[in-house]
Amino acid sequence: MAAYNTITKIFVGEVSSTEDSTIDNSLAKTINDYIETLDDGTGAIISMSSTAYGGTSNVNTGRLFVTLVHKG
């Protein structure tokens, strides 16, 4: 059996408009800041996905969940 040694991080935030990682207190900045703490060898990203609360495709109206899996 393989020992994957992964870490799963779930980010939740309100998204009200287009965001980028330069905007303080935005979900984009929170995720970007976390990714920047990862080592590209031992903390390599395996998977990243997102979904809107309630399954709605319009993420500009509410809560967004982002799941990030990386090596531990």
N, CA, C, O and CB atoms as a CASP TS submission, in Angstrom:
PFRMAT TS
TARGET T0000
AUTHOR 0000-0000-0000
METHOD Language model
MODEL 1
PARENT N/A
ATOM      1  N   MET     1       0.843  -1.176   0.000  1.00  0.00           N
ATOM      2  CA  MET     1       0.000   0.000   0.000  1.00  0.00           C
ATOM      3  C   MET     1       0.896   1.250   0.000  1.00  0.00           C
ATOM      4  O   MET     1       1.885   1.319   0.730  1.00  0.00           O
ATOM      5  CB  MET     1      -0.963  -0.008   1.228  1.00  0.00           C
ATOM      6  N   ALA     2       0.535   2.214  -0.817  1.00  0.00           N
ATOM      7  CA  ALA     2       1.305   3.453  -0.914  1.00  0.00           C
ATOM      8  C   ALA     2       1.017   4.369   0.266  1.00  0.00           C
ATOM      9  O   ALA     2      -0.093   4.401   0.796  1.00  0.00           O
ATOM     10  CB  ALA     2       0.995   4.174  -2.226  1.00  0.00           C
ATOM     11  N   ALA     3       2.032   5.106   0.660  1.00  0.00           N
ATOM     12  CA  ALA     3       1.883   6.108   1.716  1.00  0.00           C
ATOM     13  C   ALA     3       1.947   7.479   1.041  1.00  0.00           C
ATOM     14  O   ALA     3       3.030   7.991   0.757  1.00  0.00           O
ATOM     15  CB  ALA     3       3.002   5.956   2.836  1.00  0.00           C
ATOM     16  N   TYR     4       0.788   8.061   0.790  1.00  0.00           N
ATOM     17  CA  TYR     4       0.736   9.301   0.035  1.00  0.00           C
ATOM     18  C   TYR     4       1.171  10.535   0.826  1.00  0.00           C
ATOM     19  O   TYR     4       1.716  11.476   0.248  1.00  0.00           O
ATOM     20  CB  TYR     4      -0.643   9.506  -0.469  1.00  0.00           C
ATOM     21  N   ASN     5       0.937  10.543   2.145  1.00  0.00           N
ATOM     22  CA  ASN     5       1.339  11.682   2.964  1.00  0.00           C
ATOM     23  C   ASN     5       0.835  13.003   2.374  1.00  0.00           C
ATOM     24  O   ASN     5       1.626  13.863   1.988  1.00  0.00           O
ATOM     25  CB  ASN     5       2.862  11.717   3.103  1.00  0.00           C
ATOM     26  N   THR     6      -0.485  13.150   2.312  1.00  0.00           N
ATOM     27  CA  THR     6      -1.085  14.358   1.745  1.00  0.00           C
ATOM     28  C   THR     6      -1.739  15.205   2.832  1.00  0.00           C
ATOM     29  O   THR     6      -2.040  14.727   3.926  1.00  0.00           O
ATOM     30  CB  THR     6      -2.119  13.990   0.671  1.00  0.00           C
ATOM     31  N   ILE     7      -1.945  16.460   2.502  1.00  0.00           N
ATOM     32  CA  ILE     7      -2.669  17.397   3.351  1.00  0.00           C
ATOM     33  C   ILE     7      -3.805  17.972   2.511  1.00  0.00           C
ATOM     34  O   ILE     7      -3.589  18.391   1.374  1.00  0.00           O
ATOM     35  CB  ILE     7      -1.723  18.536   3.910  1.00  0.00           C
ATOM     36  N   THR     8      -5.015  17.990   3.070  1.00  0.00           N
ATOM     37  CA  THR     8      -6.168  18.571   2.394  1.00  0.00           C
ATOM     38  C   THR     8      -6.585  19.828   3.139  1.00  0.00           C
ATOM     39  O   THR     8      -6.809  19.802   4.349  1.00  0.00           O
ATOM     40  CB  THR     8      -7.343  17.557   2.311  1.00  0.00           C
ATOM     41  N   LYS     9      -6.686  20.911   2.414  1.00  0.00           N
ATOM     42  CA  LYS     9      -7.059  22.203   2.994  1.00  0.00           C
ATOM     43  C   LYS     9      -8.311  22.684   2.282  1.00  0.00           C
ATOM     44  O   LYS     9      -8.358  22.707   1.052  1.00  0.00           O
ATOM     45  CB  LYS     9      -5.895  23.254   2.869  1.00  0.00           C
ATOM     46  N   ILE    10      -9.331  23.068   3.049  1.00  0.00           N
ATOM     47  CA  ILE    10     -10.568  23.590   2.465  1.00  0.00           C
ATOM     48  C   ILE    10     -10.706  25.056   2.846  1.00  0.00           C
ATOM     49  O   ILE    10     -10.719  25.408   4.026  1.00  0.00           O
ATOM     50  CB  ILE    10     -11.812  22.771   2.942  1.00  0.00           C
ATOM     51  N   PHE    11     -10.807  25.893   1.843  1.00  0.00           N
ATOM     52  CA  PHE    11     -11.001  27.330   2.033  1.00  0.00           C
ATOM     53  C   PHE    11     -12.459  27.648   1.759  1.00  0.00           C
ATOM     54  O   PHE    11     -13.046  27.118   0.815  1.00  0.00           O
ATOM     55  CB  PHE    11     -10.057  28.167   1.104  1.00  0.00           C
ATOM     56  N   VAL    12     -13.046  28.506   2.575  1.00  0.00           N
ATOM     57  CA  VAL    12     -14.428  28.940   2.391  1.00  0.00           C
ATOM     58  C   VAL    12     -14.443  30.453   2.461  1.00  0.00           C
ATOM     59  O   VAL    12     -13.863  31.041   3.373  1.00  0.00           O
ATOM     60  CB  VAL    12     -15.385  28.310   3.464  1.00  0.00           C
ATOM     61  N   GLY    13     -15.096  31.080   1.512  1.00  0.00           N
ATOM     62  CA  GLY    13     -15.156  32.532   1.543  1.00  0.00           C
ATOM     63  C   GLY    13     -16.277  33.088   0.697  1.00  0.00           C
ATOM     64  O   GLY    13     -16.802  32.422  -0.195  1.00  0.00           O
ATOM     65  N   GLU    14     -16.626  34.307   0.994  1.00  0.00           N
ATOM     66  CA  GLU    14     -17.631  35.021   0.217  1.00  0.00           C
ATOM     67  C   GLU    14     -16.940  35.660  -0.989  1.00  0.00           C
ATOM     68  O   GLU    14     -15.889  36.288  -0.864  1.00  0.00           O
ATOM     69  CB  GLU    14     -18.363  36.101   1.091  1.00  0.00           C
ATOM     70  N   VAL    15     -17.545  35.487  -2.133  1.00  0.00           N
ATOM     71  CA  VAL    15     -17.010  36.067  -3.359  1.00  0.00           C
ATOM     72  C   VAL    15     -18.095  36.975  -3.925  1.00  0.00           C
ATOM     73  O   VAL    15     -19.160  36.510  -4.333  1.00  0.00           O
ATOM     74  CB  VAL    15     -16.576  34.954  -4.399  1.00  0.00           C
ATOM     75  N   SER    16     -17.813  38.269  -3.943  1.00  0.00           N
ATOM     76  CA  SER    16     -18.832  39.211  -4.390  1.00  0.00           C
ATOM     77  C   SER    16     -18.500  39.863  -5.723  1.00  0.00           C
ATOM     78  O   SER    16     -19.357  40.508  -6.328  1.00  0.00           O
ATOM     79  CB  SER    16     -19.029  40.271  -3.354  1.00  0.00           C
ATOM     80  N   SER    17     -17.275  39.704  -6.183  1.00  0.00           N
ATOM     81  CA  SER    17     -16.869  40.284  -7.459  1.00  0.00           C
ATOM     82  C   SER    17     -15.596  39.589  -7.920  1.00  0.00           C
ATOM     83  O   SER    17     -15.077  38.710  -7.231  1.00  0.00           O
ATOM     84  CB  SER    17     -16.653  41.827  -7.340  1.00  0.00           C
ATOM     85  N   THR    18     -15.101  39.980  -9.073  1.00  0.00           N
ATOM     86  CA  THR    18     -13.850  39.418  -9.550  1.00  0.00           C
ATOM     87  C   THR    18     -12.739  39.782  -8.568  1.00  0.00           C
ATOM     88  O   THR    18     -12.597  40.943  -8.184  1.00  0.00           O
ATOM     89  CB  THR    18     -13.519  39.927 -10.981  1.00  0.00           C
ATOM     90  N   GLU    19     -11.963  38.796  -8.171  1.00  0.00           N
ATOM     91  CA  GLU    19     -10.908  39.007  -7.196  1.00  0.00           C
ATOM     92  C   GLU    19      -9.561  38.616  -7.778  1.00  0.00           C
ATOM     93  O   GLU    19      -9.481  37.818  -8.712  1.00  0.00           O
ATOM     94  CB  GLU    19     -11.189  38.216  -5.922  1.00  0.00           C
ATOM     95  N   ASP    20      -8.511  39.180  -7.219  1.00  0.00           N
ATOM     96  CA  ASP    20      -7.178  38.673  -7.497  1.00  0.00           C
ATOM     97  C   ASP    20      -6.381  38.679  -6.202  1.00  0.00           C
ATOM     98  O   ASP    20      -6.844  39.184  -5.179  1.00  0.00           O
ATOM     99  CB  ASP    20      -6.470  39.518  -8.595  1.00  0.00           C
ATOM    100  N   SER    21      -5.197  38.124  -6.253  1.00  0.00           N
ATOM    101  CA  SER    21      -4.428  37.886  -5.033  1.00  0.00           C
ATOM    102  C   SER    21      -3.823  39.138  -4.422  1.00  0.00           C
ATOM    103  O   SER    21      -3.124  39.042  -3.413  1.00  0.00           O
ATOM    104  CB  SER    21      -3.344  36.919  -5.315  1.00  0.00           C
ATOM    105  N   THR    22      -4.066  40.303  -4.996  1.00  0.00           N
ATOM    106  CA  THR    22      -3.540  41.542  -4.417  1.00  0.00           C
ATOM    107  C   THR    22      -4.553  42.234  -3.510  1.00  0.00           C
ATOM    108  O   THR    22      -4.222  43.221  -2.853  1.00  0.00           O
ATOM    109  CB  THR    22      -3.115  42.492  -5.521  1.00  0.00           C
ATOM    110  N   ILE    23      -5.789  41.721  -3.468  1.00  0.00           N
ATOM    111  CA  ILE    23      -6.842  42.364  -2.682  1.00  0.00           C
ATOM    112  C   ILE    23      -6.860  41.781  -1.271  1.00  0.00           C
ATOM    113  O   ILE    23      -7.138  40.595  -1.089  1.00  0.00           O
ATOM    114  CB  ILE    23      -8.226  42.187  -3.364  1.00  0.00           C
ATOM    115  N   ASP    24      -6.563  42.617  -0.271  1.00  0.00           N
ATOM    116  CA  ASP    24      -6.564  42.174   1.124  1.00  0.00           C
ATOM    117  C   ASP    24      -7.923  41.604   1.516  1.00  0.00           C
ATOM    118  O   ASP    24      -8.966  42.081   1.067  1.00  0.00           O
ATOM    119  CB  ASP    24      -6.190  43.336   2.056  1.00  0.00           C
ATOM    120  N   ASN    25      -7.892  40.583   2.357  1.00  0.00           N
ATOM    121  CA  ASN    25      -9.082  39.919   2.891  1.00  0.00           C
ATOM    122  C   ASN    25      -9.934  39.227   1.830  1.00  0.00           C
ATOM    123  O   ASN    25     -11.086  38.886   2.097  1.00  0.00           O
ATOM    124  CB  ASN    25      -9.924  40.918   3.618  1.00  0.00           C
ATOM    125  N   SER    26      -9.389  39.012   0.633  1.00  0.00           N
ATOM    126  CA  SER    26     -10.144  38.301  -0.394  1.00  0.00           C
ATOM    127  C   SER    26      -9.808  36.812  -0.319  1.00  0.00           C
ATOM    128  O   SER    26      -8.754  36.425   0.185  1.00  0.00           O
ATOM    129  CB  SER    26      -9.830  38.871  -1.812  1.00  0.00           C
ATOM    130  N   LEU    27     -10.705  36.000  -0.819  1.00  0.00           N
ATOM    131  CA  LEU    27     -10.461  34.562  -0.870  1.00  0.00           C
ATOM    132  C   LEU    27      -9.265  34.271  -1.774  1.00  0.00           C
ATOM    133  O   LEU    27      -8.466  33.382  -1.481  1.00  0.00           O
ATOM    134  CB  LEU    27     -11.717  33.810  -1.370  1.00  0.00           C
ATOM    135  N   ALA    28      -9.144  35.005  -2.856  1.00  0.00           N
ATOM    136  CA  ALA    28      -8.016  34.816  -3.771  1.00  0.00           C
ATOM    137  C   ALA    28      -6.687  35.040  -3.065  1.00  0.00           C
ATOM    138  O   ALA    28      -5.747  34.269  -3.262  1.00  0.00           O
ATOM    139  CB  ALA    28      -8.135  35.760  -4.968  1.00  0.00           C
ATOM    140  N   LYS    29      -6.593  36.077  -2.250  1.00  0.00           N
ATOM    141  CA  LYS    29      -5.349  36.362  -1.529  1.00  0.00           C
ATOM    142  C   LYS    29      -5.075  35.295  -0.478  1.00  0.00           C
ATOM    143  O   LYS    29      -3.932  34.870  -0.310  1.00  0.00           O
ATOM    144  CB  LYS    29      -5.414  37.748  -0.867  1.00  0.00           C
ATOM    145  N   THR    30      -6.116  34.856   0.231  1.00  0.00           N
ATOM    146  CA  THR    30      -5.947  33.816   1.249  1.00  0.00           C
ATOM    147  C   THR    30      -5.376  32.543   0.637  1.00  0.00           C
ATOM    148  O   THR    30      -4.436  31.952   1.168  1.00  0.00           O
ATOM    149  CB  THR    30      -7.287  33.515   1.937  1.00  0.00           C
ATOM    150  N   ILE    31      -5.955  32.129  -0.485  1.00  0.00           N
ATOM    151  CA  ILE    31      -5.480  30.916  -1.149  1.00  0.00           C
ATOM    152  C   ILE    31      -4.074  31.115  -1.694  1.00  0.00           C
ATOM    153  O   ILE    31      -3.218  30.246  -1.529  1.00  0.00           O
ATOM    154  CB  ILE    31      -6.433  30.512  -2.280  1.00  0.00           C
ATOM    155  N   ASN    32      -3.829  32.237  -2.334  1.00  0.00           N
ATOM    156  CA  ASN    32      -2.510  32.513  -2.889  1.00  0.00           C
ATOM    157  C   ASN    32      -1.442  32.540  -1.797  1.00  0.00           C
ATOM    158  O   ASN    32      -0.362  31.975  -1.971  1.00  0.00           O
ATOM    159  CB  ASN    32      -2.523  33.841  -3.643  1.00  0.00           C
ATOM    160  N   ASP    33      -1.738  33.188  -0.684  1.00  0.00           N
ATOM    161  CA  ASP    33      -0.772  33.250   0.418  1.00  0.00           C
ATOM    162  C   ASP    33      -0.450  31.853   0.943  1.00  0.00           C
ATOM    163  O   ASP    33       0.700  31.562   1.269  1.00  0.00           O
ATOM    164  CB  ASP    33      -1.313  34.130   1.559  1.00  0.00           C
ATOM    165  N   TYR    34      -1.458  30.992   1.026  1.00  0.00           N
ATOM    166  CA  TYR    34      -1.235  29.621   1.485  1.00  0.00           C
ATOM    167  C   TYR    34      -0.355  28.863   0.493  1.00  0.00           C
ATOM    168  O   TYR    34       0.591  28.184   0.894  1.00  0.00           O
ATOM    169  CB  TYR    34      -2.579  28.888   1.678  1.00  0.00           C
ATOM    170  N   ILE    35      -0.663  28.976  -0.793  1.00  0.00           N
ATOM    171  CA  ILE    35       0.123  28.285  -1.812  1.00  0.00           C
ATOM    172  C   ILE    35       1.574  28.740  -1.787  1.00  0.00           C
ATOM    173  O   ILE    35       2.481  27.932  -1.985  1.00  0.00           O
ATOM    174  CB  ILE    35      -0.476  28.519  -3.199  1.00  0.00           C
ATOM    175  N   GLU    36       1.802  30.018  -1.546  1.00  0.00           N
ATOM    176  CA  GLU    36       3.171  30.530  -1.508  1.00  0.00           C
ATOM    177  C   GLU    36       3.978  29.972  -0.340  1.00  0.00           C
ATOM    178  O   GLU    36       5.206  30.062  -0.345  1.00  0.00           O
ATOM    179  CB  GLU    36       3.151  32.037  -1.432  1.00  0.00           C
ATOM    180  N   THR    37       3.309  29.397   0.663  1.00  0.00           N
ATOM    181  CA  THR    37       4.042  28.790   1.783  1.00  0.00           C
ATOM    182  C   THR    37       4.498  27.368   1.463  1.00  0.00           C
ATOM    183  O   THR    37       5.305  26.794   2.194  1.00  0.00           O
ATOM    184  CB  THR    37       3.171  28.780   3.038  1.00  0.00           C
ATOM    185  N   LEU    38       3.984  26.799   0.370  1.00  0.00           N
ATOM    186  CA  LEU    38       4.315  25.416   0.024  1.00  0.00           C
ATOM    187  C   LEU    38       5.657  25.343  -0.691  1.00  0.00           C
ATOM    188  O   LEU    38       6.000  26.219  -1.485  1.00  0.00           O
ATOM    189  CB  LEU    38       3.215  24.804  -0.854  1.00  0.00           C
ATOM    190  N   ASP    39       6.406  24.296  -0.403  1.00  0.00           N
ATOM    191  CA  ASP    39       7.637  24.002  -1.112  1.00  0.00           C
ATOM    192  C   ASP    39       7.245  23.270  -2.395  1.00  0.00           C
ATOM    193  O   ASP    39       6.431  22.347  -2.353  1.00  0.00           O
ATOM    194  CB  ASP    39       8.630  23.147  -0.229  1.00  0.00           C
ATOM    195  N   ASP    40       7.806  23.665  -3.518  1.00  0.00           N
ATOM    196  CA  ASP    40       7.371  23.060  -4.782  1.00  0.00           C
ATOM    197  C   ASP    40       7.811  21.609  -4.948  1.00  0.00           C
ATOM    198  O   ASP    40       7.400  20.953  -5.905  1.00  0.00           O
ATOM    199  CB  ASP    40       7.895  23.866  -5.934  1.00  0.00           C
ATOM    200  N   GLY    41       8.626  21.099  -4.050  1.00  0.00           N
ATOM    201  CA  GLY    41       9.007  19.693  -4.095  1.00  0.00           C
ATOM    202  C   GLY    41       8.211  18.875  -3.103  1.00  0.00           C
ATOM    203  O   GLY    41       7.460  17.975  -3.479  1.00  0.00           O
ATOM    204  N   THR    42       8.382  19.197  -1.834  1.00  0.00           N
ATOM    205  CA  THR    42       7.713  18.415  -0.788  1.00  0.00           C
ATOM    206  C   THR    42       6.273  18.843  -0.566  1.00  0.00           C
ATOM    207  O   THR    42       5.505  18.091   0.034  1.00  0.00           O
ATOM    208  CB  THR    42       8.474  18.531   0.510  1.00  0.00           C
ATOM    209  N   GLY    43       5.880  20.019  -1.026  1.00  0.00           N
ATOM    210  CA  GLY    43       4.508  20.497  -0.854  1.00  0.00           C
ATOM    211  C   GLY    43       3.778  20.643  -2.168  1.00  0.00           C
ATOM    212  O   GLY    43       2.836  21.428  -2.276  1.00  0.00           O
ATOM    213  N   ALA    44       4.208  19.888  -3.175  1.00  0.00           N
ATOM    214  CA  ALA    44       3.630  20.009  -4.514  1.00  0.00           C
ATOM    215  C   ALA    44       2.116  19.798  -4.496  1.00  0.00           C
ATOM    216  O   ALA    44       1.609  18.912  -3.807  1.00  0.00           O
ATOM    217  CB  ALA    44       4.283  19.006  -5.462  1.00  0.00           C
ATOM    218  N   ILE    45       1.408  20.620  -5.259  1.00  0.00           N
ATOM    219  CA  ILE    45      -0.053  20.533  -5.334  1.00  0.00           C
ATOM    220  C   ILE    45      -0.444  19.315  -6.164  1.00  0.00           C
ATOM    221  O   ILE    45       0.058  19.105  -7.268  1.00  0.00           O
ATOM    222  CB  ILE    45      -0.660  21.832  -5.946  1.00  0.00           C
ATOM    223  N   ILE    46      -1.343  18.525  -5.611  1.00  0.00           N
ATOM    224  CA  ILE    46      -1.850  17.334  -6.290  1.00  0.00           C
ATOM    225  C   ILE    46      -3.179  17.642  -6.976  1.00  0.00           C
ATOM    226  O   ILE    46      -3.420  17.212  -8.104  1.00  0.00           O
ATOM    227  CB  ILE    46      -2.019  16.168  -5.290  1.00  0.00           C
ATOM    228  N   SER    47      -4.035  18.389  -6.283  1.00  0.00           N
ATOM    229  CA  SER    47      -5.359  18.667  -6.818  1.00  0.00           C
ATOM    230  C   SER    47      -5.899  19.960  -6.222  1.00  0.00           C
ATOM    231  O   SER    47      -5.604  20.308  -5.078  1.00  0.00           O
ATOM    232  CB  SER    47      -6.318  17.497  -6.534  1.00  0.00           C
ATOM    233  N   MET    48      -6.697  20.667  -7.022  1.00  0.00           N
ATOM    234  CA  MET    48      -7.373  21.868  -6.539  1.00  0.00           C
ATOM    235  C   MET    48      -8.713  21.944  -7.260  1.00  0.00           C
ATOM    236  O   MET    48      -8.773  21.843  -8.485  1.00  0.00           O
ATOM    237  CB  MET    48      -6.508  23.169  -6.783  1.00  0.00           C
ATOM    238  N   SER    49      -9.791  22.124  -6.492  1.00  0.00           N
ATOM    239  CA  SER    49     -11.118  22.203  -7.095  1.00  0.00           C
ATOM    240  C   SER    49     -11.966  23.190  -6.304  1.00  0.00           C
ATOM    241  O   SER    49     -11.628  23.560  -5.180  1.00  0.00           O
ATOM    242  CB  SER    49     -11.796  20.806  -7.141  1.00  0.00           C
ATOM    243  N   SER    50     -13.067  23.606  -6.905  1.00  0.00           N
ATOM    244  CA  SER    50     -13.956  24.548  -6.222  1.00  0.00           C
ATOM    245  C   SER    50     -15.399  24.243  -6.547  1.00  0.00           C
ATOM    246  O   SER    50     -15.717  23.624  -7.562  1.00  0.00           O
ATOM    247  CB  SER    50     -13.624  25.990  -6.608  1.00  0.00           C
ATOM    248  N   THR    51     -16.264  24.695  -5.659  1.00  0.00           N
ATOM    249  CA  THR    51     -17.703  24.597  -5.893  1.00  0.00           C
ATOM    250  C   THR    51     -18.389  25.748  -5.177  1.00  0.00           C
ATOM    251  O   THR    51     -17.911  26.228  -4.149  1.00  0.00           O
ATOM    252  CB  THR    51     -18.265  23.224  -5.409  1.00  0.00           C
ATOM    253  N   ALA    52     -19.492  26.176  -5.720  1.00  0.00           N
ATOM    254  CA  ALA    52     -20.272  27.239  -5.101  1.00  0.00           C
ATOM    255  C   ALA    52     -21.262  26.632  -4.118  1.00  0.00           C
ATOM    256  O   ALA    52     -21.758  25.528  -4.338  1.00  0.00           O
ATOM    257  CB  ALA    52     -21.007  28.080  -6.171  1.00  0.00           C
ATOM    258  N   TYR    53     -21.547  27.335  -3.051  1.00  0.00           N
ATOM    259  CA  TYR    53     -22.514  26.886  -2.054  1.00  0.00           C
ATOM    260  C   TYR    53     -23.860  26.643  -2.725  1.00  0.00           C
ATOM    261  O   TYR    53     -24.348  27.488  -3.475  1.00  0.00           O
ATOM    262  CB  TYR    53     -22.652  27.922  -0.911  1.00  0.00           C
ATOM    263  N   GLY    54     -24.447  25.508  -2.458  1.00  0.00           N
ATOM    264  CA  GLY    54     -25.740  25.177  -3.042  1.00  0.00           C
ATOM    265  C   GLY    54     -25.655  24.703  -4.482  1.00  0.00           C
ATOM    266  O   GLY    54     -26.678  24.419  -5.104  1.00  0.00           O
ATOM    267  N   GLY    55     -24.435  24.615  -5.018  1.00  0.00           N
ATOM    268  CA  GLY    55     -24.267  24.104  -6.364  1.00  0.00           C
ATOM    269  C   GLY    55     -24.542  25.106  -7.470  1.00  0.00           C
ATOM    270  O   GLY    55     -24.484  24.745  -8.646  1.00  0.00           O
ATOM    271  N   THR    56     -24.841  26.364  -7.129  1.00  0.00           N
ATOM    272  CA  THR    56     -25.112  27.361  -8.159  1.00  0.00           C
ATOM    273  C   THR    56     -23.831  27.683  -8.922  1.00  0.00           C
ATOM    274  O   THR    56     -22.753  27.750  -8.331  1.00  0.00           O
ATOM    275  CB  THR    56     -25.709  28.641  -7.537  1.00  0.00           C
ATOM    276  N   SER    57     -23.946  27.879 -10.208  1.00  0.00           N
ATOM    277  CA  SER    57     -22.763  28.143 -11.030  1.00  0.00           C
ATOM    278  C   SER    57     -22.329  29.600 -10.988  1.00  0.00           C
ATOM    279  O   SER    57     -21.255  29.928 -11.492  1.00  0.00           O
ATOM    280  CB  SER    57     -23.030  27.742 -12.458  1.00  0.00           C
ATOM    281  N   ASN    58     -23.128  30.482 -10.403  1.00  0.00           N
ATOM    282  CA  ASN    58     -22.779  31.894 -10.334  1.00  0.00           C
ATOM    283  C   ASN    58     -22.062  32.175  -9.018  1.00  0.00           C
ATOM    284  O   ASN    58     -22.706  32.476  -8.012  1.00  0.00           O
ATOM    285  CB  ASN    58     -24.041  32.782 -10.474  1.00  0.00           C
ATOM    286  N   VAL    59     -20.733  32.078  -9.019  1.00  0.00           N
ATOM    287  CA  VAL    59     -19.973  32.260  -7.784  1.00  0.00           C
ATOM    288  C   VAL    59     -19.918  33.709  -7.334  1.00  0.00           C
ATOM    289  O   VAL    59     -19.456  33.989  -6.229  1.00  0.00           O
ATOM    290  CB  VAL    59     -18.575  31.740  -7.962  1.00  0.00           C
ATOM    291  N   ASN    60     -20.376  34.630  -8.158  1.00  0.00           N
ATOM    292  CA  ASN    60     -20.341  36.036  -7.774  1.00  0.00           C
ATOM    293  C   ASN    60     -21.482  36.426  -6.847  1.00  0.00           C
ATOM    294  O   ASN    60     -21.636  37.604  -6.526  1.00  0.00           O
ATOM    295  CB  ASN    60     -20.377  36.899  -9.001  1.00  0.00           C
ATOM    296  N   THR    61     -22.283  35.463  -6.412  1.00  0.00           N
ATOM    297  CA  THR    61     -23.408  35.791  -5.548  1.00  0.00           C
ATOM    298  C   THR    61     -23.304  35.191  -4.161  1.00  0.00           C
ATOM    299  O   THR    61     -24.256  35.274  -3.385  1.00  0.00           O
ATOM    300  CB  THR    61     -24.670  35.340  -6.181  1.00  0.00           C
ATOM    301  N   GLY    62     -22.170  34.588  -3.828  1.00  0.00           N
ATOM    302  CA  GLY    62     -22.118  34.013  -2.494  1.00  0.00           C
ATOM    303  C   GLY    62     -20.872  33.251  -2.165  1.00  0.00           C
ATOM    304  O   GLY    62     -19.774  33.594  -2.601  1.00  0.00           O
ATOM    305  N   ARG    63     -21.055  32.209  -1.388  1.00  0.00           N
ATOM    306  CA  ARG    63     -19.968  31.465  -0.785  1.00  0.00           C
ATOM    307  C   ARG    63     -19.353  30.458  -1.756  1.00  0.00           C
ATOM    308  O   ARG    63     -20.049  29.785  -2.515  1.00  0.00           O
ATOM    309  CB  ARG    63     -20.458  30.755   0.454  1.00  0.00           C
ATOM    310  N   LEU    64     -18.033  30.383  -1.702  1.00  0.00           N
ATOM    311  CA  LEU    64     -17.286  29.475  -2.546  1.00  0.00           C
ATOM    312  C   LEU    64     -16.416  28.587  -1.671  1.00  0.00           C
ATOM    313  O   LEU    64     -15.806  29.055  -0.710  1.00  0.00           O
ATOM    314  CB  LEU    64     -16.433  30.248  -3.573  1.00  0.00           C
ATOM    315  N   PHE    65     -16.361  27.296  -2.010  1.00  0.00           N
ATOM    316  CA  PHE    65     -15.514  26.338  -1.315  1.00  0.00           C
ATOM    317  C   PHE    65     -14.399  25.920  -2.267  1.00  0.00           C
ATOM    318  O   PHE    65     -14.667  25.515  -3.398  1.00  0.00           O
ATOM    319  CB  PHE    65     -16.337  25.097  -0.821  1.00  0.00           C
ATOM    320  N   VAL    66     -13.159  26.015  -1.819  1.00  0.00           N
ATOM    321  CA  VAL    66     -12.013  25.605  -2.622  1.00  0.00           C
ATOM    322  C   VAL    66     -11.258  24.535  -1.840  1.00  0.00           C
ATOM    323  O   VAL    66     -10.871  24.752  -0.691  1.00  0.00           O
ATOM    324  CB  VAL    66     -11.082  26.825  -2.968  1.00  0.00           C
ATOM    325  N   THR    67     -11.051  23.381  -2.467  1.00  0.00           N
ATOM    326  CA  THR    67     -10.340  22.279  -1.840  1.00  0.00           C
ATOM    327  C   THR    67      -8.980  22.128  -2.508  1.00  0.00           C
ATOM    328  O   THR    67      -8.881  22.006  -3.729  1.00  0.00           O
ATOM    329  CB  THR    67     -11.156  20.961  -1.933  1.00  0.00           C
ATOM    330  N   LEU    68      -7.942  22.139  -1.691  1.00  0.00           N
ATOM    331  CA  LEU    68      -6.566  22.022  -2.163  1.00  0.00           C
ATOM    332  C   LEU    68      -5.926  20.810  -1.498  1.00  0.00           C
ATOM    333  O   LEU    68      -5.934  20.694  -0.272  1.00  0.00           O
ATOM    334  CB  LEU    68      -5.750  23.320  -1.863  1.00  0.00           C
ATOM    335  N   VAL    69      -5.373  19.909  -2.305  1.00  0.00           N
ATOM    336  CA  VAL    69      -4.663  18.736  -1.779  1.00  0.00           C
ATOM    337  C   VAL    69      -3.219  18.875  -2.227  1.00  0.00           C
ATOM    338  O   VAL    69      -2.937  19.086  -3.406  1.00  0.00           O
ATOM    339  CB  VAL    69      -5.305  17.368  -2.281  1.00  0.00           C
ATOM    340  N   HIS    70      -2.303  18.752  -1.261  1.00  0.00           N
ATOM    341  CA  HIS    70      -0.883  18.828  -1.602  1.00  0.00           C
ATOM    342  C   HIS    70      -0.100  17.806  -0.800  1.00  0.00           C
ATOM    343  O   HIS    70      -0.591  17.258   0.187  1.00  0.00           O
ATOM    344  CB  HIS    70      -0.333  20.244  -1.349  1.00  0.00           C
ATOM    345  N   LYS    71       1.116  17.561  -1.237  1.00  0.00           N
ATOM    346  CA  LYS    71       1.976  16.631  -0.510  1.00  0.00           C
ATOM    347  C   LYS    71       2.250  17.188   0.882  1.00  0.00           C
ATOM    348  O   LYS    71       2.361  18.400   1.067  1.00  0.00           O
ATOM    349  CB  LYS    71       3.305  16.383  -1.277  1.00  0.00           C
ATOM    350  N   GLY    72       2.356  16.296   1.847  1.00  0.00           N
ATOM    351  CA  GLY    72       2.585  16.713   3.233  1.00  0.00           C
ATOM    352  C   GLY    72       4.022  16.716   3.621  1.00  0.00           C
ATOM    353  O   GLY    72       4.354  17.046   4.759  1.00  0.00           O
TER
END
